[in-house]
Amino acid sequence: MISLSQVAYKNLLRKKTRSLLTVIGISLSTWVLVSLLGFNRGYQSSLNRDIDQLGFQVLLTAKGCPYEAATLMLKGGTGLRYMQESVMDSLRKEPEVEGVTPMLMQALFDPNKGESGGITAYLGVDPQTFPRMKSLLQFRQGGWFTDPDAKEAVMGYEAAELEQREVGDLLLIPEKNVELKVVGVLKRTGTQDDGTIFVPLRVVQKVFAKENQLTGVGIKVKKEASIDRLEQKLYDLPDVQVVSLAQVKQTIMSLVSSAKVLVFSIALVAILISVVGVVNTILMSVLERLQEIGILKSMGAMAWDIVKLIWLETLILCLAGGMLGTGLAIATAHLTDILIRQLLPYAPTGGLIHIDLGLIFLTLAVMIFIGLVSGIYPAWKAGRVRPLEAIRSEVE
Amino acid sequence: MKEKGRQMIRARNLKKIYPRGSEEVYAIDDVSLGVGEGEFISVIGPSGSGKTTLINILGCLENPSSGQLELDGKKIFDEGKFLSEAELTRIRREMFGYIFQKFYLIPTLTVLENVMLPYLFYKAPGAEERVRGVLKLLGIEHRRHHLPGQISGGEMQRVAIARALVNEPRILLADEPTGNLDSKRAQEIGRVLRELNDKKGLTIVLVTHNAELAAISQRTIELRDGRIHRETISALPGLPSG
């Protein structure tokens, strides 16, 4: 026996080109929608992973001290402020703190760097605590320092590329006439670690004559502890500023979200256009078939039967377009990733587009909803056709 | 007047008035008519004589402005009182099969699927056998897997007739069923209608302007200006030679 959905499907085959074009329209807007929602999820999880890779959730720096390599570069390696190592003791006493790692950032102008010279940043880190906190760092070559006082360096991926150093090579700190031995080169992380040269803390303090001084302390907070409460307490410490990476994350997210609003509105417009396309297609086919619908009514079809038939046709179009668009989005996820990276001011490492089953079902649900909504008017119009229409147009 | 048993259609003083500007036009004007069970009547008349309006009202596709209509003893219209649309739909489905000048077959459905269409809207036991039965009766069983575009005009009208017959109607209403066919095919369809009336005892109301086709019916009603102008009873109703 024949079913209503078969009839609906075969009705759509009557104007193949028109149906196909409509399906393509829907699939394009679905493609945008899925890519976008996928991007939303992927970006957030990538950003979270990036922040987690930093190893510490709160960074304590001396008041006025730039805490980002980029700011340091902008200031030409100057403007550093220091705090005393003794601050570590009070930090360790806080119940929320799981671990602390002291850091001393120093920057020097290197006339041999690049074409017109450049700033090289050295980060003094504690060989005991730093590698443990940054357990996610991976080596391309070699490993961490052999001794807290060893004149050794671990280079970030880009720093090693720029200086063209490998494990075993020597690295000269200009002006200071100190040579460091490269013992490790890190894999690319996509963070500012890539451009950093890591040196044992005590060596940096000695070479730059900054004994007992620090520029920053990384604080790892216990998993169940409240970061907010700790931050409140840290604000009371004199002459330090608290950089919460949760805040950094927020700042980046809000930057990205304004871009997202723009793209979402584009997707919304795309969907609206495809809805209009669907309404147009179905309405045309209803108007072309008024007499035929009249015949169906004279055969005993109730208004609701006709509404169902037309609604099914709309649903088939929207679902076909939805599935095609979702497939397209999955197939082009990698390409979209590359495109988005060029558009965004900051993109975390890893896949930006994350499409899973939940997202696919959500999209198909949206498409069904759109199908139902755009079918309302044509279906209502068709349902109202009187059986008489079948004969009306005949010349008497 | 030859009437077999009870009246299938009994219409009294039917009027249909259309407003045209400030005037009122009587599409049909005081028509009374009875059709007995198993009778085959034809309605003829020039263009604008009201024959299509009449068949629409008899077939419950259109409401009269005034008058009464009974189908198989059941009151359908009675001076301004009408049945609900749902009830009319049920009556159309149970009482009538309709065929028109155009065939209105769905081009992407096969002959078989087109004939099955009425069953989309209600369930009936033994539907498949019935469909097979009418296809055989109309001699188009061998075409059942063809699309409408692959068969001749005469065959298309047979498919439309088959579709009108699957719900086992009491009355077949045919509005210019041969209007789109050449004379040979028209004769063929006339023969089919004749046979349905003869062998199945189906009540048929045929509207046509083709006097030759009208001649196969038992009684011919000629309309003029919305009124019955003349009624002729065929002396020897029988199968046209062919």
Boltz contact constraints between the chains, C-beta under 6 A:
constraints:
  - contact:
      token1: [A, 2]
      token2: [B, 113]
      max_distance: 6.0
  - contact:
      token1: [A, 2]
      token2: [B, 116]
      max_distance: 6.0
  - contact:
      token1: [A, 4]
      token2: [B, 120]
      max_distance: 6.0
  - contact:
      token1: [A, 10]
      token2: [B, 108]
      max_distance: 6.0
  - contact:
      token1: [A, 10]
      token2: [B, 109]
      max_distance: 6.0
  - contact:
      token1: [A, 13]
      token2: [B, 108]
      max_distance: 6.0
  - contact:
      token1: [A, 14]
      token2: [B, 108]
      max_distance: 6.0
  - contact:
      token1: [A, 292]
      token2: [B, 104]
      max_distance: 6.0
  - contact:
      token1: [A, 295]
      token2: [B, 104]
      max_distance: 6.0
  - contact:
      token1: [A, 298]
      token2: [B, 92]
      max_distance: 6.0
  - contact:
      token1: [A, 298]
      token2: [B, 98]
      max_distance: 6.0
  - contact:
      token1: [A, 299]
      token2: [B, 118]
      max_distance: 6.0
  - contact:
      token1: [A, 300]
      token2: [B, 93]
      max_distance: 6.0
  - contact:
      token1: [A, 300]
      token2: [B, 121]
      max_distance: 6.0
  - contact:
      token1: [A, 300]
      token2: [B, 122]
      max_distance: 6.0
  - contact:
      token1: [A, 301]
      token2: [B, 121]
      max_distance: 6.0
  - contact:
      token1: [A, 302]
      token2: [B, 89]
      max_distance: 6.0
  - contact:
      token1: [A, 305]
      token2: [B, 121]
      max_distance: 6.0
  - contact:
      token1: [A, 387]
      token2: [B, 61]
      max_distance: 6.0
  - contact:
      token1: [A, 388]
      token2: [B, 61]
      max_distance: 6.0
  - contact:
      token1: [A, 388]
      token2: [B, 62]
      max_distance: 6.0
  - contact:
      token1: [A, 394]
      token2: [B, 101]
      max_distance: 6.0
  - contact:
      token1: [A, 396]
      token2: [B, 47]
      max_distance: 6.0
  - contact:
      token1: [A, 396]
      token2: [B, 52]
      max_distance: 6.0
